Amino acid sequence: DGTGNGGAVGNGKAAKKAHGATVVVMQDAEVKHSAAEFDAEAAPLSSFMLNGQDYSKERSLRDIAAEFWVGTKPSRARKQRLVTVDGHQVLRENNYDLASGEPSVYDKEAIRSEAIKPRSGRQIAGTDYEHSSTCQICWDGGDLVCCSECPAAYHPECMGVSLQDLHGIKRWGCPHHSCTVCHRKTAAAGGLLFRCEMCPSAFCEDHLPGTADLTVHCARFQALGQAQPKQACFIHCSPQCKELSAQIPPALLGPSDHAAVAVADKASAAAARSA
C-alpha cells in the first residue's frame, strides 16, 4: 500500500501488517450509535461512574463541611423550658421553693432586658437628642418642622412649602443631608457632607466652596445631645455665616444650648482666674 508497516493511512487511522494482510485500526475515532442499536433492556448508565470509577461513595460537600466545622464552630447551648419535679413536667421559671418565693415580674423583666443586645450607635431624633428651638434659615422660633435625621428645625414657609405639603411624610430629611449643588445624598457623595452650622447649605467634597471655614464639630447640636456624626463635617460656608455665628445671642439658643453656654462661660472664667 506504500505506507509501510505501521504507517499512517489517514486521519485517525493506522495500518499494520498481520499475516500478510493490512489491518486498519481506528485511533481516537468517535464511535457513533443509532437508535436501532438502543437496548431498552440494558441497565441504565450511572452518572456517578466515570472511567470505571464509582464516585457515588465519595464524600459530599456537606460531609466535607461537617468535618471542617467539627471542633471549630461553637454549638449553641440549648435551654430546656421544662424541668422534671417529682415525675411531673413544670416550667423552669415556676420551679421555686416557698422560702425564696416566686420571682417578681420586675426581676423577670430585668433578666430579659439584660439578655437584649444593645442597639447600634445610631441615634434617634427626639429620643437621644433634642431639636433646635430656632429655624436653621431665619433663626426665629415658632412652629417648626423637625428633621428626622439631625437636630435641625425649619419653618415650612422658610423652605417654601406648607404643612399640607409635608402631611403624610413619616420621615423627613432636611437640606443638610444632600449637596446643595448636585443634590447627591451622603452615600452617593462618598459618605461625607460638609454641613454649614448657620444655614441649611451642605456640600459634597467636589462642590465645597473655597471660602468655607472648617469647624468640624457643631457645638450647638452637641449641646442638644447629638454625637458627632461620622458622615458630617461642619463648616461656615461663607464669610457671612462665619460672621453670623459670632453675632448669635444666647437668647436664640435652646434650653440645652443655654447650659452649654453657661459651661463655656465658667470654663473661660476659670481659665482667666488661673492666668
C-alpha positions as protocol buffer text, in pm:
chain_id: "A"
residue {
  index: 1
  type: ASP
  ca { x: 0 y: 0 z: 0 }
}
residue {
  index: 2
  type: GLY
  ca { x: 301 y: 227 z: 2 }
}
residue {
  index: 3
  type: THR
  ca { x: 268 y: 321 z: 367 }
}
residue {
  index: 4
  type: GLY
  ca { x: 498 y: 67 z: 521 }
}
residue {
  index: 5
  type: ASN
  ca { x: 447 y: -135 z: 838 }
}
residue {
  index: 6
  type: GLY
  ca { x: 266 y: 80 z: 1088 }
}
residue {
  index: 7
  type: GLY
  ca { x: 249 y: 380 z: 852 }
}
residue {
  index: 8
  type: ALA
  ca { x: -33 y: 629 z: 860 }
}
residue {
  index: 9
  type: VAL
  ca { x: -328 y: 555 z: 633 }
}
residue {
  index: 10
  type: GLY
  ca { x: -544 y: 856 z: 704 }
}
residue {
  index: 11
  type: ASN
  ca { x: -669 y: 1088 z: 976 }
}
residue {
  index: 12
  type: GLY
  ca { x: -750 y: 882 z: 1285 }
}
residue {
  index: 13
  type: LYS
  ca { x: -633 y: 554 z: 1124 }
}
residue {
  index: 14
  type: ALA
  ca { x: -321 y: 341 z: 1144 }
}
residue {
  index: 15
  type: ALA
  ca { x: -219 y: 42 z: 932 }
}
residue {
  index: 16
  type: LYS
  ca { x: -21 y: -264 z: 1032 }
}
residue {
  index: 17
  type: LYS
  ca { x: 59 y: -591 z: 863 }
}
residue {
  index: 18
  type: ALA
  ca { x: -78 y: -909 z: 1014 }
}
residue {
  index: 19
  type: HIS
  ca { x: -23 y: -1245 z: 836 }
}
residue {
  index: 20
  type: GLY
  ca { x: 43 y: -1068 z: 510 }
}
residue {
  index: 21
  type: ALA
  ca { x: -273 y: -859 z: 523 }
}
residue {
  index: 22
  type: THR
  ca { x: -310 y: -493 z: 606 }
}
residue {
  index: 23
  type: VAL
  ca { x: -546 y: -425 z: 902 }
}
residue {
  index: 24
  type: VAL
  ca { x: -680 y: -76 z: 952 }
}
residue {
  index: 25
  type: VAL
  ca { x: -715 y: 20 z: 1321 }
}
residue {
  index: 26
  type: MET
  ca { x: -923 y: 320 z: 1430 }
}
residue {
  index: 27
  type: GLN
  ca { x: -742 y: 560 z: 1664 }
}
residue {
  index: 28
  type: ASP
  ca { x: -929 y: 828 z: 1864 }
}
residue {
  index: 29
  type: ALA
  ca { x: -1223 y: 793 z: 1630 }
}
residue {
  index: 30
  type: GLU
  ca { x: -1566 y: 884 z: 1764 }
}
residue {
  index: 31
  type: VAL
  ca { x: -1799 y: 586 z: 1777 }
}
residue {
  index: 32
  type: LYS
  ca { x: -2148 y: 679 z: 1672 }
}
residue {
  index: 33
  type: HIS
  ca { x: -2461 y: 488 z: 1765 }
}
residue {
  index: 34
  type: SER
  ca { x: -2804 y: 490 z: 1608 }
}
residue {
  index: 35
  type: ALA
  ca { x: -3150 y: 446 z: 1755 }
}
residue {
  index: 36
  type: ALA
  ca { x: -3165 y: 98 z: 1607 }
}
residue {
  index: 37
  type: GLU
  ca { x: -2881 y: -11 z: 1833 }
}
residue {
  index: 38
  type: PHE
  ca { x: -3058 y: 111 z: 2153 }
}
residue {
  index: 39
  type: ASP
  ca { x: -3116 y: -170 z: 2404 }
}
residue {
  index: 40
  type: ALA
  ca { x: -3412 y: -91 z: 2627 }
}
residue {
  index: 41
  type: GLU
  ca { x: -3340 y: -393 z: 2847 }
}
residue {
  index: 42
  type: ALA
  ca { x: -2985 y: -285 z: 2931 }
}
residue {
  index: 43
  type: ALA
  ca { x: -2911 y: -140 z: 3272 }
}
residue {
  index: 44
  type: PRO
  ca { x: -2908 y: 243 z: 3270 }
}
residue {
  index: 45
  type: LEU
  ca { x: -2576 y: 415 z: 3289 }
}
residue {
  index: 46
  type: SER
  ca { x: -2487 y: 562 z: 3626 }
}
residue {
  index: 47
  type: SER
  ca { x: -2399 y: 930 z: 3635 }
}
residue {
  index: 48
  type: PHE
  ca { x: -2166 y: 853 z: 3924 }
}
residue {
  index: 49
  type: MET
  ca { x: -1946 y: 629 z: 3706 }
}
residue {
  index: 50
  type: LEU
  ca { x: -1654 y: 789 z: 3525 }
}
residue {
  index: 51
  type: ASN
  ca { x: -1369 y: 598 z: 3363 }
}
residue {
  index: 52
  type: GLY
  ca { x: -1468 y: 288 z: 3556 }
}
residue {
  index: 53
  type: GLN
  ca { x: -1461 y: 461 z: 3897 }
}
residue {
  index: 54
  type: ASP
  ca { x: -1773 y: 482 z: 4114 }
}
residue {
  index: 55
  type: TYR
  ca { x: -1799 y: 832 z: 4265 }
}
residue {
  index: 56
  type: SER
  ca { x: -2126 y: 766 z: 4449 }
}
residue {
  index: 57
  type: LYS
  ca { x: -1929 y: 663 z: 4757 }
}
residue {
  index: 58
  type: GLU
  ca { x: -1721 y: 979 z: 4757 }
}
residue {
  index: 59
  type: ARG
  ca { x: -1776 y: 1243 z: 5027 }
}
residue {
  index: 60
  type: SER
  ca { x: -2027 y: 1513 z: 4950 }
}
residue {
  index: 61
  type: LEU
  ca { x: -1968 y: 1885 z: 5008 }
}
residue {
  index: 62
  type: ARG
  ca { x: -2196 y: 1861 z: 5311 }
}
residue {
  index: 63
  type: ASP
  ca { x: -1976 y: 1588 z: 5460 }
}
residue {
  index: 64
  type: ILE
  ca { x: -1659 y: 1787 z: 5393 }
}
residue {
  index: 65
  type: ALA
  ca { x: -1811 y: 2098 z: 5555 }
}
residue {
  index: 66
  type: ALA
  ca { x: -1931 y: 1899 z: 5856 }
}
residue {
  index: 67
  type: GLU
  ca { x: -1581 y: 1760 z: 5911 }
}
residue {
  index: 68
  type: PHE
  ca { x: -1434 y: 2110 z: 5883 }
}
residue {
  index: 69
  type: TRP
  ca { x: -1664 y: 2262 z: 6146 }
}
residue {
  index: 70
  type: VAL
  ca { x: -1611 y: 1984 z: 6399 }
}
residue {
  index: 71
  type: GLY
  ca { x: -1441 y: 2146 z: 6695 }
}
residue {
  index: 72
  type: THR
  ca { x: -1437 y: 2483 z: 6520 }
}
residue {
  index: 73
  type: LYS
  ca { x: -1792 y: 2613 z: 6512 }
}
residue {
  index: 74
  type: PRO
  ca { x: -1930 y: 2663 z: 6862 }
}
residue {
  index: 75
  type: SER
  ca { x: -2253 y: 2480 z: 6918 }
}
residue {
  index: 76
  type: ARG
  ca { x: -2544 y: 2674 z: 7062 }
}
residue {
  index: 77
  type: ALA
  ca { x: -2636 y: 2571 z: 7413 }
}
residue {
  index: 78
  type: ARG
  ca { x: -2996 y: 2462 z: 7411 }
}
residue {
  index: 79
  type: LYS
  ca { x: -3204 y: 2554 z: 7713 }
}
residue {
  index: 80
  type: GLN
  ca { x: -3495 y: 2342 z: 7826 }
}
residue {
  index: 81
  type: ARG
  ca { x: -3805 y: 2532 z: 7934 }
}
residue {
  index: 82
  type: LEU
  ca { x: -3940 y: 2231 z: 8127 }
}
residue {
  index: 83
  type: VAL
  ca { x: -3787 y: 2051 z: 8424 }
}
residue {
  index: 84
  type: THR
  ca { x: -3897 y: 1730 z: 8593 }
}
residue {
  index: 85
  type: VAL
  ca { x: -4008 y: 1765 z: 8955 }
}
residue {
  index: 86
  type: ASP
  ca { x: -4136 y: 1450 z: 9130 }
}
residue {
  index: 87
  type: GLY
  ca { x: -4213 y: 1296 z: 8794 }
}
residue {
  index: 88
  type: HIS
  ca { x: -4406 y: 1600 z: 8667 }
}
residue {
  index: 89
  type: GLN
  ca { x: -4304 y: 1843 z: 8393 }
}
residue {
  index: 90
  type: VAL
  ca { x: -4315 y: 2205 z: 8511 }
}
residue {
  index: 91
  type: LEU
  ca { x: -4189 y: 2533 z: 8368 }
}
residue {
  index: 92
  type: ARG
  ca { x: -3838 y: 2615 z: 8481 }
}
residue {
  index: 93
  type: GLU
  ca { x: -3944 y: 2966 z: 8587 }
}
residue {
  index: 94
  type: ASN
  ca { x: -4209 y: 2812 z: 8816 }
}
residue {
  index: 95
  type: ASN
  ca { x: -3959 y: 2585 z: 8990 }
}
residue {
  index: 96
  type: TYR
  ca { x: -3906 y: 2772 z: 9317 }
}
residue {
  index: 97
  type: ASP
  ca { x: -3943 y: 2689 z: 9687 }
}
residue {
  index: 98
  type: LEU
  ca { x: -4165 y: 2855 z: 9945 }
}
residue {
  index: 99
  type: ALA
  ca { x: -3868 y: 3008 z: 10126 }
}
residue {
  index: 100
  type: SER
  ca { x: -3747 y: 3210 z: 9828 }
}
residue {
  index: 101
  type: GLY
  ca { x: -4091 y: 3270 z: 9683 }
}
residue {
  index: 102
  type: GLU
  ca { x: -4193 y: 3337 z: 9325 }
}
residue {
  index: 103
  type: PRO
  ca { x: -3970 y: 3579 z: 9132 }
}
residue {
  index: 104
  type: SER
  ca { x: -4134 y: 3916 z: 9083 }
}
residue {
  index: 105
  type: VAL
  ca { x: -4231 y: 4049 z: 8743 }
}
residue {
  index: 106
  type: TYR
  ca { x: -3963 y: 4315 z: 8785 }
}
residue {
  index: 107
  type: ASP
  ca { x: -3692 y: 4052 z: 8833 }
}
residue {
  index: 108
  type: LYS
  ca { x: -3809 y: 3862 z: 8526 }
}
residue {
  index: 109
  type: GLU
  ca { x: -3810 y: 4174 z: 8309 }
}
residue {
  index: 110
  type: ALA
  ca { x: -3467 y: 4272 z: 8442 }
}
residue {
  index: 111
  type: ILE
  ca { x: -3326 y: 3935 z: 8334 }
}
residue {
  index: 112
  type: ARG
  ca { x: -3483 y: 3969 z: 7989 }
}
residue {
  index: 113
  type: SER
  ca { x: -3357 y: 4325 z: 7945 }
}
residue {
  index: 114
  type: GLU
  ca { x: -3001 y: 4211 z: 8023 }
}
residue {
  index: 115
  type: ALA
  ca { x: -3030 y: 3948 z: 7752 }
}
residue {
  index: 116
  type: ILE
  ca { x: -3136 y: 4204 z: 7491 }
}
residue {
  index: 117
  type: LYS
  ca { x: -2843 y: 4320 z: 7285 }
}
residue {
  index: 118
  type: PRO
  ca { x: -2776 y: 4693 z: 7290 }
}
residue {
  index: 119
  type: ARG
  ca { x: -2882 y: 4872 z: 6975 }
}
residue {
  index: 120
  type: SER
  ca { x: -2640 y: 5017 z: 6727 }
}
residue {
  index: 121
  type: GLY
  ca { x: -2468 y: 5351 z: 6776 }
}
residue {
  index: 122
  type: ARG
  ca { x: -2716 y: 5532 z: 6554 }
}
residue {
  index: 123
  type: GLN
  ca { x: -2902 y: 5799 z: 6749 }
}
residue {
  index: 124
  type: ILE
  ca { x: -3277 y: 5857 z: 6724 }
}
residue {
  index: 125
  type: ALA
  ca { x: -3410 y: 6209 z: 6683 }
}
residue {
  index: 126
  type: GLY
  ca { x: -3629 y: 6323 z: 6971 }
}
residue {
  index: 127
  type: THR
  ca { x: -3505 y: 6036 z: 7191 }
}
residue {
  index: 128
  type: ASP
  ca { x: -3127 y: 6062 z: 7205 }
}
residue {
  index: 129
  type: TYR
  ca { x: -3115 y: 6435 z: 7134 }
}
residue {
  index: 130
  type: GLU
  ca { x: -3345 y: 6736 z: 7123 }
}
residue {
  index: 131
  type: HIS
  ca { x: -3427 y: 6954 z: 6825 }
}
residue {
  index: 132
  type: SER
  ca { x: -3325 y: 7314 z: 6788 }
}
residue {
  index: 133
  type: SER
  ca { x: -3577 y: 7573 z: 6909 }
}
residue {
  index: 134
  type: THR
  ca { x: -3488 y: 7810 z: 6623 }
}
residue {
  index: 135
  type: CYS
  ca { x: -3518 y: 7785 z: 6247 }
}
residue {
  index: 136
  type: GLN
  ca { x: -3196 y: 7694 z: 6066 }
}
residue {
  index: 137
  type: ILE
  ca { x: -3275 y: 7957 z: 5800 }
}
residue {
  index: 138
  type: CYS
  ca { x: -3417 y: 8266 z: 5973 }
}
residue {
  index: 139
  type: TRP
  ca { x: -3306 y: 8189 z: 6332 }
}
residue {
  index: 140
  type: ASP
  ca { x: -3650 y: 8268 z: 6470 }
}
residue {
  index: 141
  type: GLY
  ca { x: -3868 y: 8043 z: 6685 }
}
residue {
  index: 142
  type: GLY
  ca { x: -4229 y: 7936 z: 6644 }
}
residue {
  index: 143
  type: ASP
  ca { x: -4387 y: 7637 z: 6475 }
}
residue {
  index: 144
  type: LEU
  ca { x: -4100 y: 7435 z: 6334 }
}
residue {
  index: 145
  type: VAL
  ca { x: -4069 y: 7119 z: 6129 }
}
residue {
  index: 146
  type: CYS
  ca { x: -3805 y: 6891 z: 6282 }
}
residue {
  index: 147
  type: CYS
  ca { x: -3562 y: 6685 z: 6077 }
}
residue {
  index: 148
  type: SER
  ca { x: -3578 y: 6309 z: 6130 }
}
residue {
  index: 149
  type: GLU
  ca { x: -3200 y: 6272 z: 6091 }
}
residue {
  index: 150
  type: CYS
  ca { x: -3048 y: 6560 z: 6292 }
}
residue {
  index: 151
  type: PRO
  ca { x: -3137 y: 6835 z: 6545 }
}
residue {
  index: 152
  type: ALA
  ca { x: -3207 y: 7098 z: 6277 }
}
residue {
  index: 153
  type: ALA
  ca { x: -3555 y: 7252 z: 6255 }
}
residue {
  index: 154
  type: TYR
  ca { x: -3717 y: 7481 z: 5998 }
}
residue {
  index: 155
  type: HIS
  ca { x: -4019 y: 7699 z: 5934 }
}
residue {
  index: 156
  type: PRO
  ca { x: -4215 y: 7547 z: 5645 }
}
residue {
  index: 157
  type: GLU
  ca { x: -4255 y: 7890 z: 5489 }
}
residue {
  index: 158
  type: CYS
  ca { x: -3878 y: 7945 z: 5504 }
}
residue {
  index: 159
  type: MET
  ca { x: -3834 y: 7633 z: 5289 }
}
residue {
  index: 160
  type: GLY
  ca { x: -4111 y: 7739 z: 5051 }
}
residue {
  index: 161
  type: VAL
  ca { x: -4350 y: 7461 z: 5148 }
}
residue {
  index: 162
  type: SER
  ca { x: -4663 y: 7431 z: 5360 }
}
residue {
  index: 163
  type: LEU
  ca { x: -4756 y: 7193 z: 5639 }
}
residue {
  index: 164
  type: GLN
  ca { x: -5003 y: 7035 z: 5397 }
}
residue {
  index: 165
  type: ASP
  ca { x: -4713 y: 6952 z: 5163 }
}
residue {
  index: 166
  type: LEU
  ca { x: -4540 y: 6770 z: 5447 }
}
residue {
  index: 167
  type: HIS
  ca { x: -4851 y: 6592 z: 5566 }
}
residue {
  index: 168
  type: GLY
  ca { x: -4823 y: 6213 z: 5547 }
}
residue {
  index: 169
  type: ILE
  ca { x: -4441 y: 6212 z: 5534 }
}
residue {
  index: 170
  type: LYS
  ca { x: -4323 y: 5985 z: 5816 }
}
residue {
  index: 171
  type: ARG
  ca { x: -3952 y: 6060 z: 5790 }
}
residue {
  index: 172
  type: TRP
  ca { x: -3822 y: 6386 z: 5653 }
}
residue {
  index: 173
  type: GLY
  ca { x: -3457 y: 6470 z: 5594 }
}
residue {
  index: 174
  type: CYS
  ca { x: -3363 y: 6836 z: 5593 }
}
residue {
  index: 175
  type: PRO
  ca { x: -3138 y: 7006 z: 5330 }
}
residue {
  index: 176
  type: HIS
  ca { x: -2832 y: 6922 z: 5543 }
}
residue {
  index: 177
  type: HIS
  ca { x: -2846 y: 6564 z: 5410 }
}
residue {
  index: 178
  type: SER
  ca { x: -2786 y: 6633 z: 5039 }
}
residue {
  index: 179
  type: CYS
  ca { x: -2545 y: 6852 z: 4845 }
}
residue {
  index: 180
  type: THR
  ca { x: -2687 y: 7195 z: 4769 }
}
residue {
  index: 181
  type: VAL
  ca { x: -2524 y: 7195 z: 4423 }
}
residue {
  index: 182
  type: CYS
  ca { x: -2552 y: 6841 z: 4285 }
}
residue {
  index: 183
  type: HIS
  ca { x: -2824 y: 6715 z: 4526 }
}
residue {
  index: 184
  type: ARG
  ca { x: -2634 y: 6392 z: 4594 }
}
residue {
  index: 185
  type: LYS
  ca { x: -2709 y: 6238 z: 4931 }
}
residue {
  index: 186
  type: THR
  ca { x: -2440 y: 6135 z: 5178 }
}
residue {
  index: 187
  type: ALA
  ca { x: -2390 y: 5780 z: 5047 }
}
residue {
  index: 188
  type: ALA
  ca { x: -2370 y: 5893 z: 4685 }
}
residue {
  index: 189
  type: ALA
  ca { x: -2127 y: 6172 z: 4778 }
}
residue {
  index: 190
  type: GLY
  ca { x: -1868 y: 5938 z: 4923 }
}
residue {
  index: 191
  type: GLY
  ca { x: -2007 y: 5910 z: 5276 }
}
residue {
  index: 192
  type: LEU
  ca { x: -1934 y: 6268 z: 5389 }
}
residue {
  index: 193
  type: LEU
  ca { x: -2110 y: 6602 z: 5356 }
}
residue {
  index: 194
  type: PHE
  ca { x: -1990 y: 6940 z: 5475 }
}
residue {
  index: 195
  type: ARG
  ca { x: -2282 y: 7098 z: 5663 }
}
residue {
  index: 196
  type: CYS
  ca { x: -2298 y: 7466 z: 5746 }
}
residue {
  index: 197
  type: GLU
  ca { x: -2372 y: 7545 z: 6111 }
}
residue {
  index: 198
  type: MET
  ca { x: -2553 y: 7867 z: 6035 }
}
residue {
  index: 199
  type: CYS
  ca { x: -2761 y: 7794 z: 5724 }
}
residue {
  index: 200
  type: PRO
  ca { x: -2926 y: 7493 z: 5552 }
}
residue {
  index: 201
  type: SER
  ca { x: -2646 y: 7453 z: 5296 }
}
residue {
  index: 202
  type: ALA
  ca { x: -2445 y: 7133 z: 5267 }
}
residue {
  index: 203
  type: PHE
  ca { x: -2180 y: 7040 z: 5014 }
}
residue {
  index: 204
  type: CYS
  ca { x: -2005 y: 6732 z: 4885 }
}
residue {
  index: 205
  type: GLU
  ca { x: -1628 y: 6739 z: 4855 }
}
residue {
  index: 206
  type: ASP
  ca { x: -1649 y: 6825 z: 4484 }
}
residue {
  index: 207
  type: HIS
  ca { x: -1858 y: 7138 z: 4545 }
}
residue {
  index: 208
  type: LEU
  ca { x: -1713 y: 7258 z: 4876 }
}
residue {
  index: 209
  type: PRO
  ca { x: -1670 y: 7638 z: 4845 }
}
residue {
  index: 210
  type: GLY
  ca { x: -1317 y: 7766 z: 4860 }
}
residue {
  index: 211
  type: THR
  ca { x: -1425 y: 8027 z: 5116 }
}
residue {
  index: 212
  type: ALA
  ca { x: -1557 y: 7763 z: 5358 }
}
residue {
  index: 213
  type: ASP
  ca { x: -1420 y: 7765 z: 5711 }
}
residue {
  index: 214
  type: LEU
  ca { x: -1398 y: 7421 z: 5872 }
}
residue {
  index: 215
  type: THR
  ca { x: -1529 y: 7395 z: 6227 }
}
residue {
  index: 216
  type: VAL
  ca { x: -1556 y: 7011 z: 6214 }
}
residue {
  index: 217
  type: HIS
  ca { x: -1792 y: 6994 z: 6517 }
}
residue {
  index: 218
  type: CYS
  ca { x: -2120 y: 7172 z: 6582 }
}
residue {
  index: 219
  type: ALA
  ca { x: -2118 y: 7273 z: 6947 }
}
residue {
  index: 220
  type: ARG
  ca { x: -2483 y: 7381 z: 6926 }
}
residue {
  index: 221
  type: PHE
  ca { x: -2600 y: 7037 z: 6810 }
}
residue {
  index: 222
  type: GLN
  ca { x: -2374 y: 6861 z: 7058 }
}
residue {
  index: 223
  type: ALA
  ca { x: -2530 y: 7067 z: 7338 }
}
residue {
  index: 224
  type: LEU
  ca { x: -2866 y: 6929 z: 7225 }
}
residue {
  index: 225
  type: GLY
  ca { x: -2733 y: 6577 z: 7278 }
}
residue {
  index: 226
  type: GLN
  ca { x: -2621 y: 6475 z: 6930 }
}
residue {
  index: 227
  type: ALA
  ca { x: -2296 y: 6285 z: 6900 }
}
residue {
  index: 228
  type: GLN
  ca { x: -2065 y: 6393 z: 6621 }
}
residue {
  index: 229
  type: PRO
  ca { x: -2198 y: 6221 z: 6305 }
}
residue {
  index: 230
  type: LYS
  ca { x: -1938 y: 6018 z: 6119 }
}
residue {
  index: 231
  type: GLN
  ca { x: -2084 y: 6131 z: 5787 }
}
residue {
  index: 232
  type: ALA
  ca { x: -2073 y: 6505 z: 5862 }
}
residue {
  index: 233
  type: CYS
  ca { x: -1808 y: 6774 z: 5889 }
}
residue {
  index: 234
  type: PHE
  ca { x: -1943 y: 7112 z: 5997 }
}
residue {
  index: 235
  type: ILE
  ca { x: -1835 y: 7436 z: 5834 }
}
residue {
  index: 236
  type: HIS
  ca { x: -1914 y: 7804 z: 5792 }
}
residue {
  index: 237
  type: CYS
  ca { x: -1983 y: 7802 z: 5421 }
}
residue {
  index: 238
  type: SER
  ca { x: -1925 y: 8175 z: 5367 }
}
residue {
  index: 239
  type: PRO
  ca { x: -1780 y: 8478 z: 5546 }
}
residue {
  index: 240
  type: GLN
  ca { x: -2138 y: 8588 z: 5614 }
}
residue {
  index: 241
  type: CYS
  ca { x: -2215 y: 8264 z: 5801 }
}
residue {
  index: 242
  type: LYS
  ca { x: -1892 y: 8294 z: 5996 }
}
residue {
  index: 243
  type: GLU
  ca { x: -1983 y: 8649 z: 6096 }
}
residue {
  index: 244
  type: LEU
  ca { x: -2336 y: 8540 z: 6188 }
}
residue {
  index: 245
  type: SER
  ca { x: -2201 y: 8271 z: 6419 }
}
residue {
  index: 246
  type: ALA
  ca { x: -2023 y: 8537 z: 6622 }
}
residue {
  index: 247
  type: GLN
  ca { x: -2334 y: 8756 z: 6643 }
}
residue {
  index: 248
  type: ILE
  ca { x: -2594 y: 8498 z: 6750 }
}
residue {
  index: 249
  type: PRO
  ca { x: -2705 y: 8596 z: 7103 }
}
residue {
  index: 250
  type: PRO
  ca { x: -2759 y: 8326 z: 7367 }
}
residue {
  index: 251
  type: ALA
  ca { x: -3131 y: 8416 z: 7373 }
}
residue {
  index: 252
  type: LEU
  ca { x: -3174 y: 8249 z: 7034 }
}
residue {
  index: 253
  type: LEU
  ca { x: -3028 y: 7923 z: 7158 }
}
residue {
  index: 254
  type: GLY
  ca { x: -3239 y: 7642 z: 7301 }
}
residue {
  index: 255
  type: PRO
  ca { x: -3251 y: 7537 z: 7668 }
}
residue {
  index: 256
  type: SER
  ca { x: -2975 y: 7282 z: 7623 }
}
residue {
  index: 257
  type: ASP
  ca { x: -2769 y: 7541 z: 7437 }
}
residue {
  index: 258
  type: HIS
  ca { x: -2801 y: 7780 z: 7733 }
}
residue {
  index: 259
  type: ALA
  ca { x: -2648 y: 7509 z: 7954 }
}
residue {
  index: 260
  type: ALA
  ca { x: -2361 y: 7467 z: 7709 }
}
residue {
  index: 261
  type: VAL
  ca { x: -2301 y: 7842 z: 7700 }
}
residue {
  index: 262
  type: ALA
  ca { x: -2301 y: 7854 z: 8082 }
}
residue {
  index: 263
  type: VAL
  ca { x: -2045 y: 7573 z: 8098 }
}
residue {
  index: 264
  type: ALA
  ca { x: -1828 y: 7751 z: 7842 }
}
residue {
  index: 265
  type: ASP
  ca { x: -1853 y: 8077 z: 8037 }
}
residue {
  index: 266
  type: LYS
  ca { x: -1749 y: 7902 z: 8360 }
}
residue {
  index: 267
  type: ALA
  ca { x: -1453 y: 7741 z: 8184 }
}
residue {
  index: 268
  type: SER
  ca { x: -1346 y: 8077 z: 8039 }
}
residue {
  index: 269
  type: ALA
  ca { x: -1376 y: 8243 z: 8380 }
}
residue {
  index: 270
  type: ALA
  ca { x: -1171 y: 7968 z: 8545 }
}
residue {
  index: 271
  type: ALA
  ca { x: -905 y: 8000 z: 8275 }
}
residue {
  index: 272
  type: ALA
  ca { x: -893 y: 8377 z: 8330 }
}
residue {
  index: 273
  type: ARG
  ca { x: -853 y: 8335 z: 8707 }
}
residue {
  index: 274
  type: SER
  ca { x: -573 y: 8085 z: 8665 }
}
residue {
  index: 275
  type: ALA
  ca { x: -396 y: 8318 z: 8422 }
}
